[in-house]
């Protein structure tokens, strides 16, 4: 997924806590993370793009992003 498309999708993410999953072109889950604020956490990846080769490699593979909103107690 081009970075500009990922940015558009991130802008629509909820600020709620939850789990986020990155998928590659084959439909495989390539990363699972958790966050107290989904939009902020996933947006942090874009801030690191271009400065961290490991993050760049991950984001270059992402073709789909899914989130699961969870409740906190």
trRosetta pair geometry for C-beta under 8 A, 3 or more apart (Angstrom, degrees):
i j d omega theta_ij theta_ji phi_ij phi_ji
1 5 5.0 -115 178 84 96 122
1 6 5.2 116 114 -59 118 92
1 9 7.9 -14 165 2 151 141
1 62 5.4 -52 31 112 105 82
1 63 5.0 142 -35 -131 86 36
1 64 7.1 138 -43 -55 131 33
1 65 7.6 -81 29 -18 162 96
2 5 4.9 90 64 7 82 103
2 6 7.2 -150 98 -6 42 88
3 6 5.4 -56 -148 37 36 114
3 7 6.3 41 153 -24 68 102
3 46 6.9 122 -162 -130 102 102
3 49 6.5 132 -122 166 133 168
3 59 7.0 41 -96 156 89 126
4 7 5.5 -47 -148 32 34 115
4 8 6.7 37 152 -20 63 101
5 8 5.6 -50 -151 33 35 113
5 9 6.5 33 152 -16 66 105
6 9 5.7 -56 -149 38 33 110
6 10 6.2 35 153 -22 66 107
6 46 6.9 171 113 -83 116 115
6 59 7.1 -23 -66 -160 178 103
6 62 6.6 67 -97 100 131 131
6 65 6.9 99 -135 -22 85 138
7 10 5.7 -54 -145 36 30 113
7 11 6.5 38 154 -27 63 102
7 46 6.2 92 -89 -120 87 159
8 11 5.8 -50 -154 26 31 115
8 12 7.2 19 152 -10 60 106
9 12 6.1 -66 -161 38 36 106
9 13 7.2 54 143 -45 66 93
9 65 5.7 133 127 53 144 128
10 13 5.5 -33 -157 -2 43 119
10 39 6.3 117 175 -146 76 72
10 42 5.2 -157 -125 110 106 115
10 43 5.3 133 168 -79 137 76
10 46 6.9 -115 2 -20 169 136
10 65 7.7 -9 -70 100 73 167
11 39 7.6 58 -128 -145 19 117
13 38 4.9 -125 162 116 121 110
13 39 4.1 166 86 -85 105 78
13 42 6.1 93 -3 41 172 140
13 67 6.0 102 -138 -21 105 159
14 18 7.3 73 70 -1 113 137
14 38 5.6 55 72 45 71 127
14 39 6.6 -148 90 -33 22 102
14 67 7.3 -170 31 115 93 149
14 69 5.8 9 58 -93 148 125
15 37 5.0 -18 -169 -152 69 97
15 38 7.0 -155 -127 42 15 77
15 39 5.3 -45 -88 22 59 119
15 40 7.1 53 -135 -17 78 97
16 37 7.3 119 52 -125 5 51
16 38 6.3 7 68 1 58 108
16 69 4.9 34 94 -144 133 110
16 70 7.8 174 141 49 105 48
17 34 7.8 19 -177 177 89 88
17 35 6.4 -164 -142 101 59 58
17 36 4.9 -35 -99 -145 98 38
17 37 6.9 -40 -79 -62 56 34
17 38 7.1 135 -146 -38 16 83
17 69 7.3 100 80 -158 48 65
17 70 5.4 -62 110 67 93 88
17 71 7.6 81 67 -155 112 8
17 72 5.3 77 27 -47 152 109
18 34 7.3 -145 117 -147 30 67
18 35 6.4 -6 60 58 58 85
18 38 5.0 -6 49 -67 108 121
18 67 5.4 71 114 176 140 97
18 68 5.3 -176 -171 89 110 50
18 69 4.3 -72 -80 -111 135 35
18 70 4.8 150 -107 6 59 80
19 32 6.5 -3 -177 -172 107 93
19 33 7.1 164 -156 87 61 40
19 34 5.2 -33 -101 -100 71 73
19 35 7.7 154 -97 18 25 74
19 67 6.9 159 83 -156 48 58
19 68 4.6 -1 55 53 96 102
19 70 6.6 65 -13 -26 86 120
20 32 7.4 166 85 -152 47 47
20 33 5.3 -12 58 62 92 89
20 34 7.7 169 16 -93 72 24
20 35 6.5 20 -6 2 111 119
20 38 6.0 134 -58 -146 114 98
20 41 7.1 -177 5 96 138 118
20 42 5.5 176 -128 -77 172 114
20 65 6.6 -10 -171 -170 103 95
20 66 7.2 162 -155 86 56 46
20 67 4.9 -23 -101 -101 76 81
20 68 7.9 -165 -75 21 34 67
21 29 5.5 -54 -167 -134 112 107
21 31 7.1 163 -153 87 45 57
21 32 5.3 -9 -104 -104 78 76
21 65 7.2 155 80 -156 53 48
21 66 4.8 -10 57 60 103 94
21 67 7.5 -177 18 -81 72 35
21 68 7.7 43 -10 -9 107 99
22 29 7.2 106 73 -160 50 60
22 30 5.2 -59 101 64 98 91
22 31 4.2 20 38 49 115 99
22 32 7.9 -142 22 -65 71 39
22 58 6.9 63 105 172 165 98
22 61 7.6 86 147 93 119 94
22 62 4.7 -67 -162 -109 111 107
22 64 7.6 144 -161 82 45 54
22 65 6.0 -17 -104 -103 64 73
23 27 6.0 -13 -176 -149 123 33
23 28 6.6 152 -152 75 74 34
23 29 5.9 -47 -96 -96 74 46
23 30 6.6 133 -128 6 21 89
23 62 7.1 83 59 -145 43 64
23 63 6.2 -66 98 60 82 80
23 64 4.2 -11 56 63 116 101
23 65 7.5 -157 18 -71 82 29
23 66 7.2 43 -16 -2 115 103
24 27 7.3 -53 72 13 64 17
24 28 5.2 -5 40 56 105 89
24 30 5.0 80 -35 -37 101 130
24 61 4.8 -36 -109 166 101 103
24 62 7.1 -79 -91 -98 53 29
24 63 6.1 68 -168 10 28 103
25 61 7.6 -108 -10 -169 83 70
25 63 5.0 94 -79 -20 59 151
27 64 8.0 13 -116 29 54 138
29 32 6.2 18 169 -52 125 98
30 58 6.8 171 129 -147 120 81
30 61 5.8 -66 102 112 178 133
30 62 7.2 -134 56 -85 130 68
31 58 6.0 41 -40 -158 144 124
33 41 6.7 -162 126 148 129 131
35 38 5.0 132 78 -93 131 44
35 40 7.1 173 -179 68 131 81
35 41 3.4 -126 -116 2 138 156
35 42 7.2 -89 -31 -31 163 74
36 41 7.5 127 38 -45 59 123
36 72 7.8 30 -136 -71 81 143
37 40 4.1 35 101 23 116 117
37 41 6.3 149 79 -18 63 89
38 41 6.1 -66 -146 39 26 106
38 42 6.1 12 168 -9 67 112
38 67 5.3 58 -156 -146 148 144
38 69 7.2 -80 -29 -96 143 75
39 42 6.4 -64 -143 42 24 101
39 43 6.0 26 159 -22 63 115
40 43 5.7 -60 -146 37 26 114
40 44 6.8 39 152 -34 61 98
41 44 5.7 -44 -161 14 34 117
42 45 6.0 -38 -172 14 46 113
42 46 7.9 41 140 -12 64 96
42 65 7.1 87 -151 -166 142 142
42 67 7.8 -81 -45 -80 145 121
43 46 5.7 -51 -164 31 49 111
43 47 6.8 53 142 -22 71 101
44 47 5.4 -51 -153 31 41 117
44 48 6.7 32 153 -14 68 104
45 48 5.9 -63 -155 39 34 106
45 49 6.9 53 145 -45 65 92
45 55 6.0 -173 -155 -161 78 115
45 58 7.6 -93 -156 94 125 123
45 59 6.2 154 156 -75 115 118
46 49 5.3 -29 -154 -2 43 120
46 59 7.6 122 -92 -120 58 151
48 51 5.7 -106 -165 59 55 100
48 52 4.7 -14 170 18 108 124
48 55 4.5 16 113 89 120 173
49 52 7.8 -68 -95 43 21 83
49 55 6.3 -122 -85 123 52 112
49 56 6.0 109 -145 -94 65 72
49 59 5.7 -48 -102 46 111 165
50 56 6.7 110 -58 -87 27 116
51 55 7.9 9 67 53 67 129
52 55 4.1 56 87 18 114 111
52 56 6.4 175 87 -16 57 85
53 56 5.4 -54 -142 37 32 116
53 57 6.3 35 159 -22 66 103
54 57 6.0 -52 -151 32 28 110
54 58 6.7 28 151 -17 61 106
55 58 5.6 -54 -150 36 35 113
55 59 6.2 25 157 -12 69 109
56 59 6.1 -61 -144 43 27 104
56 60 6.1 32 157 -25 64 110
57 60 5.8 -53 -145 33 27 115
57 61 6.9 22 156 -16 59 107
58 61 6.2 -70 -163 34 30 107
58 62 6.9 37 148 -37 66 102
59 62 5.5 -40 -148 11 42 119
62 65 6.5 26 -177 -61 124 89
